[in-house]
Amino acid sequence: MKHLLKMQDLTREKLLEILDLADQLKYERKHNIPHRYLEGKSVGLIFQKSSTRTRVSFETGVYQMGGQALFLSSKDLQIGRGEPIQDTARVLSRYLDMIMIRTFDQKEVEDLAYYGSIPVINGLTDYCHPCQVLADLMTIREHYSYLEGLKMCYIGDGDNMANSLIVGGLLAGMQVSVATPEGYEPDDTVLDFAKDYPCFSLTTDPKQAIRDADVVITDTWASMGMEEEKEIRQKAFQGYTVDDDLMSLAKPKAMVQHCLPAYRGQEITDKVFEDHADEIFEEAENRLHVQKAVMVLLVKGE
């Protein structure tokens, strides 16, 4: 594994290896067992989109493993003034041991990896959110002790979360059902990937998608950069709020996941959120552990 640019970069075996290592690192952290796999390493964290969980979890993870994290906003770098990404990639590769980037365009992540000579991790783009989905899968497996055969339902926008959940869930052997309004479907490249899996379904009916689900996942209706579409999207997504009525169609003890931040009363009700808060915040914690696992595997060059 040279980079983590999108979920399609992973095989089923590599995905499970990441989850297994994340479990180990979480155990070691809970029992104060040192794991300084990044001793003497420097990791650049490029943020062109702001974040709470991504920044704190990556900085903390690098520190816990003995490395140095450098927070680099677009205001701190010349790419904010128009320097080509290929030049930035080649310069940073001479200073750093690894780069995490959180940005808008997937091509920027791909170009950073192509022109650079060090591992690159996608911390989020408009196309995908691999680190978050790895944390979701880790949390689901902790809850049920397995992934294969479980039904994962995603209700909401066919955004970066939907794109990555579809690929990750199918690679893990899960049934994946997705409900989005017409015109808000997942990316065509992801649907092409999913067409080979008979356990995948896409519908505009949330009630159909959620029936007998073991896991229910949702996300904001207007991701960062889509604020001007907020009113249009609120109308388009009427009926897509994860509430008690929808949850009654899932399995009785179905768990709920949300990548956060959550806009209660829109994509999820306050009651459903609070009923499943322990699961949601365990998911948030697991960002730390899966990202540490990814960094360990990348620094080893595996």
C-alpha positions in Angstrom: 0.0 0.0 0.0 1.7 3.2 -1.2 -1.2 5.7 -0.6 -4.8 5.8 0.6 -6.5 8.0 -2.0 -9.9 6.4 -2.2 -11.6 3.2 -1.0 -11.2 1.6 -4.4 -7.5 1.5 -3.7 -8.1 -1.2 -1.1 -8.6 -4.9 -1.5 -10.7 -6.8 0.9 -7.6 -8.2 2.5 -5.9 -4.8 2.9 -9.1 -3.3 4.4 -9.3 -6.1 7.0 -5.6 -5.7 7.7 -6.1 -2.0 8.5 -9.1 -2.8 10.8 -7.1 -5.5 12.6 -4.2 -3.2 13.2 -6.5 -0.4 14.3 -8.0 -2.8 16.9 -4.5 -3.6 18.1 -3.5 0.1 18.4 -6.7 0.9 20.2 -6.0 -1.9 22.7 -2.4 -0.7 23.2 -3.5 2.9 23.7 -6.1 1.9 26.3 -3.5 -0.2 28.2 -0.7 2.5 27.9 1.5 0.2 25.7 3.8 2.4 23.8 3.6 2.2 20.0 6.0 4.8 18.6 5.9 3.7 14.9 6.5 7.2 13.7 9.6 8.0 15.8 11.6 10.6 13.9 9.0 11.0 11.2 7.3 14.2 10.1 3.7 14.2 8.7 2.3 17.3 6.8 -1.4 17.9 7.3 -2.7 20.1 4.5 -6.2 21.6 5.1 -8.0 23.4 2.4 -11.2 22.4 4.2 -11.5 23.1 7.9 -12.2 20.2 10.3 -12.6 19.2 13.9 -12.2 15.5 13.9 -9.7 15.2 11.1 -7.2 17.7 12.4 -7.4 16.6 16.1 -7.3 12.9 15.3 -4.4 13.1 12.9 -2.3 15.5 15.1 -2.9 13.4 18.2 -2.2 10.1 16.3 1.1 11.3 15.0 2.1 12.5 18.4 1.1 9.3 20.1 3.3 7.3 17.7 6.3 9.6 18.3 6.1 11.7 15.2 5.8 15.4 14.4 2.6 16.7 12.8 2.7 20.0 10.8 -0.6 21.7 10.3 -0.6 23.5 6.9 -3.6 25.5 5.9 -3.9 26.8 2.3 -3.0 30.2 3.8 0.3 28.7 5.0 1.3 27.2 1.6 2.0 28.7 -1.8 -0.7 26.5 -3.3 -3.1 29.1 -1.8 -1.4 31.6 -4.1 -1.5 29.5 -7.2 1.6 27.3 -7.0 1.0 24.1 -9.0 0.2 21.1 -6.9 3.0 19.2 -8.7 5.6 21.7 -7.4 4.2 21.5 -3.9 4.3 17.7 -4.0 7.9 17.6 -5.1 9.0 20.2 -2.5 7.2 18.6 0.4 8.4 15.2 -0.5 12.0 16.4 0.3 11.0 17.6 3.8 8.3 15.2 5.0 7.7 11.5 5.4 4.0 11.5 4.7 1.2 13.9 3.7 -2.5 14.0 4.7 -4.6 16.3 2.6 -8.2 17.5 3.2 -9.4 19.4 0.1 -12.2 19.7 -2.5 -11.0 18.2 -5.7 -10.1 14.5 -5.8 -7.6 15.2 -8.7 -5.6 17.4 -6.3 -5.1 14.3 -4.0 -4.2 12.1 -7.0 -1.8 14.6 -8.4 -0.1 15.1 -5.0 0.5 11.3 -4.9 1.6 11.1 -8.6 4.2 13.9 -8.5 5.4 13.4 -4.9 7.6 10.5 -3.6 6.0 10.0 -0.2 2.7 8.4 1.0 -0.4 10.5 0.7 -3.6 10.0 2.7 -6.9 11.4 1.6 -8.4 13.1 4.6 -11.6 14.0 2.6 -12.5 15.3 -0.8 -15.8 16.0 -2.5 -15.5 12.5 -4.0 -14.7 10.3 -1.1 -13.9 10.1 2.7 -11.9 6.8 3.1 -10.6 7.5 6.7 -14.2 8.1 8.0 -15.5 4.9 6.4 -12.7 2.8 7.8 -13.7 4.2 11.2 -17.3 3.3 10.5 -16.4 -0.3 9.6 -14.2 -0.6 12.7 -17.1 0.6 14.9 -19.6 -1.7 13.3 -17.3 -4.7 13.6 -16.7 -3.8 17.3 -20.4 -3.7 17.9 -21.4 -7.0 16.1 -18.0 -8.8 16.1 -18.2 -9.3 12.3 -19.1 -7.4 9.1 -19.8 -10.0 6.4 -23.6 -10.5 5.8 -24.7 -7.4 7.8 -27.0 -5.0 6.1 -25.7 -1.4 5.9 -28.3 1.3 5.0 -27.3 4.8 4.0 -30.0 7.5 3.7 -29.2 10.9 2.4 -27.1 12.7 -0.2 -25.0 10.6 -2.6 -21.9 12.4 -1.5 -18.4 11.5 -0.5 -19.7 9.4 2.4 -22.1 7.5 0.3 -19.4 6.9 -2.3 -16.9 5.5 0.2 -19.5 3.5 2.3 -20.7 1.7 -0.8 -17.2 0.6 -1.7 -16.1 -0.2 1.8 -19.2 -2.0 2.7 -19.1 -4.2 -0.4 -15.4 -5.0 0.0 -16.2 -6.1 3.6 -18.9 -8.5 2.4 -21.9 -6.5 3.6 -25.3 -5.9 2.0 -25.4 -2.2 1.1 -28.7 -0.3 0.5 -28.7 3.4 -0.4 -31.6 5.8 -0.5 -31.1 9.2 -2.2 -33.5 11.7 -3.8 -33.6 11.7 -7.6 -30.7 13.7 -8.9 -28.5 13.2 -5.8 -27.2 9.7 -6.6 -23.7 8.5 -5.8 -20.9 9.0 -8.3 -21.1 7.0 -11.6 -17.7 5.4 -10.9 -19.0 4.0 -7.6 -22.2 2.7 -9.2 -20.0 1.0 -11.9 -18.0 -0.6 -9.1 -21.2 -1.7 -7.3 -23.0 -3.2 -10.3 -20.9 -6.4 -9.9 -22.3 -6.9 -6.4 -25.9 -8.3 -6.3 -26.0 -7.4 -2.6 -26.1 -3.6 -3.5 -29.3 -1.7 -4.1 -30.1 2.0 -4.8 -33.5 3.5 -4.4 -35.3 6.8 -3.8 -37.4 5.2 -1.0 -35.8 5.4 2.4 -38.4 3.0 3.8 -37.4 0.3 1.3 -33.7 0.9 1.9 -33.8 0.7 5.7 -36.0 -2.4 6.0 -34.2 -5.0 8.2 -31.0 -3.0 8.3 -28.4 -3.8 10.9 -26.7 -0.4 10.5 -28.2 2.9 9.6 -26.0 5.7 8.4 -26.7 9.3 7.4 -24.8 12.5 6.7 -25.5 16.2 6.3 -27.7 17.2 3.4 -25.4 20.1 2.4 -21.7 19.3 2.7 -19.0 22.0 3.0 -19.0 24.2 0.0 -22.7 23.5 -0.8 -24.1 26.1 1.7 -25.7 28.1 -1.1 -27.8 25.0 -2.0 -29.1 24.6 1.6 -32.7 25.6 1.0 -33.0 23.7 -2.2 -31.6 20.6 -0.6 -33.9 20.8 2.4 -36.8 20.6 0.1 -35.3 17.8 -2.0 -34.6 15.7 1.1 -38.0 15.9 2.8 -38.8 12.4 4.0 -35.1 11.4 4.4 -34.8 12.3 8.0 -33.7 9.3 10.1 -36.4 9.3 12.8 -38.2 6.8 15.0 -40.6 5.9 12.2 -37.8 5.0 9.8 -35.8 3.3 12.5 -38.8 1.1 13.3 -38.3 -0.6 9.9 -34.7 -1.5 10.7 -33.8 -4.4 12.9 -34.8 -3.9 16.6 -31.3 -3.4 17.8 -29.9 -1.6 14.7 -27.0 0.7 15.3 -26.7 4.3 13.9 -23.6 6.0 12.6 -23.0 9.6 11.6 -19.7 11.1 10.5 -20.5 14.5 12.2 -21.2 17.3 12.4 -24.9 16.4 12.7 -27.7 18.8 12.0 -30.3 17.5 14.3 -33.8 17.9 12.9 -32.6 17.7 9.4 -30.9 14.4 8.4 -31.4 12.9 11.9 -33.7 13.7 14.8 -32.4 14.7 18.1 -34.0 11.7 19.7 -32.5 9.1 17.3 -29.1 10.8 17.7 -29.1 10.7 21.5 -30.4 7.2 21.5 -27.4 6.1 19.5 -24.9 8.7 20.8 -22.5 6.1 22.3 -22.2 4.4 18.9 -21.7 7.7 17.1 -19.0 9.0 19.4 -17.2 5.6 19.5 -17.2 6.0 15.7 -15.7 9.4 16.1 -13.0 8.1 18.4 -12.2 5.3 16.0 -11.0 7.9 13.4 -7.9 8.1 15.6 -7.2 4.4 15.6 -7.8 3.6 12.0 -5.8 6.6 10.8 -2.9 5.5 13.0 -3.2 2.0 11.4 -3.1 3.5 7.9 0.0 5.6 8.8 1.8 2.6 10.2 1.2 0.5 7.1 2.2 3.4 4.8 5.4 4.2 6.7 6.3 0.5 6.5 5.7 0.6 2.8 3.4 -2.4 2.9 
